[in-house]
Amino acid sequence: MRSLILDTDIGSDVDDAMALAQLLGSPELDLAEVHTVYGDTRLRAQLARRYGVLAGRELTVVPGLVDPLSGREVWWAGHEGTLHDGLDAETISADSAPERLVELLRARPGELDVAAIGPLTNIAAALALEPQAAWWIRHLWVMGGSFGDDVCEHNFKSDDVAAQVVLSAGIPTTITGLEITRQVTIEKARLERIRGAGRLGAALGADIEQWWAFWNETWNVPHDPVAVLTLSRPELFTFSKLGQVSIQVGGEQAGHSTFAPAADGTVRIVTAVEAEEVAEEITRRIVVAGTAYAVGRGEIDGDRA
């Protein structure tokens, strides 16, 4: 079983919450901790903790850095956490995520994977505190960038400085970019399956619909769940050879990412995806996370789960 730290900007795009629920429905993974980044990280931490409660899990959640190293203004949708009453009651750590990450990695060098599905600010700050931490991460799984086009993806653009630091640090890394994630969609039929998965499913279903309404759409792209699934189901993806990723720092193209194969590279990118199978696997794992606890509590008939 692999142990994993999730670093997330949960609460804006619903895909972070979907990725967390997906991990909670992945028995081959041990979710050691959740760290939050970018903007109101305390609120994000309380929301992540709430999702754990809905799945019957006592998650350790640590808020991280509020401001990007780039100095760029934080994008805030305005609906973060609004469908979840009483979030202030959720217990979160008093630690700071970069310090906590260094502490965990120092205690378990080479044993912990990190899935970073928001701006890379916390990871870069941890490397500034302890450069040796780059060698302690077993593997870094990133949702970010867009390769082979002119698109500047949100996570890398939001903190281009942090992205450049982290992706040049020599950490074994897999990156899933927009050109891959945009091939996968979650639509109404899968939403209904998620919504029926106990209290977790009902809450996540409401958050998904809120996100759809925000964009006036009836579907969404599960960017972060796709990236996280590369860890659990690599056979559903095709990967490049190892190489190096360059990040444009500053200017109109801030955060733009390019990949080049290199004999001494430590980064690979996803180059192809089995889109329909990935959408199904994401949905299945979310349903597993919601129904297991609900069946145990008698909220759902196990024969119907």
C-alpha positions in Angstrom: 0.0 0.0 0.0 1.3 3.4 -1.0 1.2 6.3 1.5 0.1 9.6 0.0 -0.1 13.3 1.0 -2.7 15.3 -0.9 -1.9 19.0 -1.5 -5.0 20.7 -2.7 -6.9 24.0 -3.3 -10.2 22.3 -2.6 -13.3 24.5 -2.6 -13.2 26.4 -5.9 -13.3 24.0 -8.9 -15.2 20.9 -7.6 -12.6 18.6 -9.1 -10.5 18.8 -5.9 -13.3 17.5 -3.8 -13.9 14.8 -6.4 -10.2 13.8 -6.2 -10.3 13.7 -2.4 -13.5 11.5 -2.5 -11.8 9.3 -5.2 -8.8 8.8 -2.9 -11.1 7.9 0.0 -12.5 5.1 -2.3 -9.0 3.8 -3.2 -8.2 1.0 -0.7 -4.7 0.5 -2.2 -3.7 4.0 -1.1 -3.2 5.2 2.5 -4.1 8.9 2.6 -1.7 10.0 5.3 -2.6 13.7 5.4 -4.3 16.5 3.4 -2.6 19.8 3.0 -4.3 22.9 1.6 -2.9 25.8 -0.5 -3.8 29.0 -2.2 -6.3 31.6 -0.8 -8.3 30.9 2.4 -6.4 27.7 3.3 -8.1 27.4 6.6 -11.6 27.3 5.0 -10.2 24.8 2.4 -8.8 22.7 5.3 -12.2 22.7 7.1 -13.9 21.6 3.9 -11.4 18.8 3.3 -11.9 17.7 6.9 -15.7 17.7 6.4 -15.5 15.4 3.4 -13.5 13.0 5.5 -16.2 13.0 8.1 -18.9 12.4 5.5 -16.9 9.3 4.4 -16.4 8.1 8.0 -12.7 9.0 8.0 -10.7 11.1 10.6 -8.4 13.0 8.2 -5.5 15.0 9.4 -5.8 18.3 7.5 -3.1 21.0 7.6 -3.6 24.5 6.1 -0.7 25.8 4.1 0.3 29.1 2.4 -2.3 31.6 1.4 -0.3 33.7 -1.1 1.5 32.4 -4.1 5.3 33.0 -4.3 4.6 34.7 -7.6 2.7 37.5 -5.8 -0.2 37.0 -8.3 -3.7 37.8 -6.9 -5.6 34.7 -5.7 -8.5 33.7 -7.9 -11.6 33.1 -5.7 -14.9 31.9 -7.1 -16.9 33.1 -4.0 -18.9 29.9 -3.4 -16.2 28.0 -1.5 -17.8 26.0 1.3 -21.2 27.7 1.1 -23.1 24.5 0.8 -21.6 23.1 4.0 -23.0 24.4 7.3 -20.9 24.6 10.5 -17.4 24.2 8.9 -15.9 26.1 11.8 -16.6 23.1 14.0 -14.2 20.9 11.9 -10.9 20.3 13.7 -7.8 21.1 11.6 -4.1 21.1 12.5 -2.5 24.2 13.9 0.7 23.4 11.9 1.7 24.9 8.6 1.7 22.6 5.6 5.3 23.3 4.3 6.8 22.7 7.8 4.6 19.6 8.2 5.6 18.2 4.8 9.3 18.5 5.7 8.6 16.8 9.0 6.8 13.9 7.5 9.3 13.4 4.7 12.3 13.6 7.1 10.6 10.9 9.3 9.8 8.6 6.3 12.3 9.4 3.5 11.5 7.6 0.2 8.2 6.3 1.6 5.7 9.1 0.8 4.1 10.1 -2.5 2.7 13.6 -2.9 -0.2 14.4 -5.1 -0.2 18.2 -5.8 -3.5 19.3 -7.5 -3.3 23.0 -6.8 -0.6 25.6 -7.2 2.8 24.2 -6.1 3.4 26.9 -3.4 3.5 24.6 -0.4 6.0 22.2 -2.1 8.3 25.0 -3.1 8.2 26.5 0.4 9.1 23.1 1.8 12.1 22.8 -0.5 13.2 26.3 0.6 13.0 25.1 4.3 14.8 21.8 3.5 16.3 21.3 0.0 17.0 17.7 0.9 13.3 17.1 0.9 13.4 16.8 -2.9 15.2 13.5 -2.4 12.8 12.3 0.3 9.6 12.4 -1.9 9.0 8.9 -3.4 7.1 10.4 -6.4 5.3 13.6 -7.1 2.0 13.5 -9.0 1.0 16.9 -10.4 -2.1 18.2 -12.2 -0.8 21.2 -14.1 0.4 22.7 -17.3 -0.7 22.2 -20.9 1.9 20.7 -23.3 2.2 21.2 -27.0 0.0 24.4 -27.1 0.0 28.0 -26.0 -2.4 27.5 -23.0 -1.3 28.7 -19.6 -2.9 26.4 -17.1 -4.3 27.8 -13.8 -2.2 26.0 -11.3 1.1 26.8 -13.0 0.0 30.3 -13.9 -1.2 31.1 -10.4 2.3 30.4 -9.0 4.8 30.2 -11.9 7.6 30.8 -9.5 6.7 27.8 -7.4 6.2 25.6 -10.4 9.6 26.5 -11.8 11.3 25.7 -8.4 9.5 22.4 -7.9 9.8 21.0 -11.4 13.5 21.8 -11.6 14.3 20.2 -8.2 15.0 16.7 -9.5 12.0 15.1 -7.8 10.6 12.0 -9.7 7.4 13.5 -11.1 4.4 12.6 -13.3 2.4 15.6 -14.7 -1.0 15.4 -16.2 -1.8 18.5 -18.3 -4.9 20.1 -19.6 -4.5 18.5 -23.1 -5.1 15.1 -21.3 -7.7 16.0 -18.6 -9.9 17.8 -21.1 -10.6 14.5 -22.8 -12.5 13.3 -19.8 -16.0 14.6 -18.7 -18.5 13.9 -15.9 -22.1 14.3 -17.1 -25.6 13.9 -15.6 -25.7 10.1 -15.5 -22.5 9.8 -13.5 -23.6 12.7 -11.3 -26.7 10.8 -10.4 -24.6 7.7 -9.4 -22.4 10.0 -7.2 -25.4 11.7 -5.7 -26.8 8.3 -4.5 -23.6 7.4 -2.6 -24.6 8.3 1.0 -23.9 11.6 2.7 -20.6 12.0 0.9 -22.2 11.5 -2.5 -25.1 13.8 -1.7 -22.7 16.6 -0.6 -20.4 16.1 -3.5 -23.3 16.0 -5.9 -24.5 19.3 -4.7 -21.0 20.8 -5.0 -20.8 19.5 -8.6 -24.1 21.1 -9.5 -23.0 24.4 -7.9 -19.9 24.3 -10.1 -21.9 23.5 -13.2 -24.2 26.5 -12.4 -21.2 28.7 -11.9 -20.2 28.1 -15.5 -23.8 27.5 -16.8 -22.9 24.0 -17.9 -24.3 20.5 -17.4 -20.9 18.7 -17.2 -17.4 19.3 -15.9 -13.9 18.1 -16.5 -12.4 16.2 -13.6 -8.9 17.5 -14.0 -7.6 16.6 -10.6 -9.2 13.1 -10.4 -7.7 12.2 -13.7 -4.2 13.3 -12.5 -4.6 11.3 -9.2 -5.8 8.2 -11.0 -2.4 8.0 -12.8 -1.0 6.7 -9.5 -3.7 3.9 -9.0 -4.4 2.9 -12.6 -1.3 3.7 -14.8 -2.4 1.1 -17.4 -5.2 3.6 -18.4 -2.6 6.1 -19.5 0.4 6.5 -21.8 3.5 8.3 -20.4 6.4 10.0 -22.1 10.0 9.1 -21.5 11.8 11.0 -18.8 12.7 14.6 -19.5 12.6 18.2 -18.2 9.8 20.7 -17.9 10.4 24.4 -18.3 8.1 27.0 -16.9 7.8 30.6 -18.2 8.2 32.9 -15.2 6.5 36.3 -15.5 5.1 38.1 -18.5 2.0 37.4 -20.5 2.8 33.7 -20.8 3.5 33.2 -17.1 3.1 29.5 -16.2 3.4 28.3 -19.8 4.9 24.8 -19.7 7.1 22.9 -22.2 8.5 19.4 -22.0 11.7 18.1 -23.6 13.1 14.5 -23.3 16.4 14.4 -21.5 18.8 11.6 -20.5 19.1 13.1 -17.0 15.4 14.1 -16.7 13.2 13.2 -13.7 9.8 14.3 -15.1 7.4 12.5 -17.3 4.1 13.7 -18.7 1.0 11.9 -19.6 0.6 11.7 -23.4 -2.6 9.7 -23.9 -5.6 8.6 -21.8 -8.4 6.0 -22.1 -11.0 8.7 -21.5 -14.2 6.7 -21.0 -12.5 4.1 -18.8 -11.0 6.8 -16.7 -14.3 8.6 -16.2 -15.9 5.3 -15.1 -13.1 4.5 -12.7 -13.3 8.0 -11.1 -17.0 7.6 -10.6 -16.7 4.1 -9.3 -14.2 5.0 -6.6 -16.2 8.0 -5.5 -19.2 5.8 -5.1 -17.2 3.3 -3.2 -16.1 6.0 -0.8 -19.6 7.2 -0.1 -21.5 3.9 0.0 -19.1 1.9 2.3 -19.7 4.2 5.2 -23.4 4.7 4.4 -24.0 0.9 4.3 -22.2 0.5 7.6 -24.5 3.1 9.2 -27.6 1.5 7.6 -28.3 4.6 5.5 -28.2 2.6 2.2 -29.2 -1.0 1.5 -26.0 -2.8 0.8 -27.8 -4.7 -2.1 -28.4 -1.4 -3.8 -25.0 0.2 -3.2 
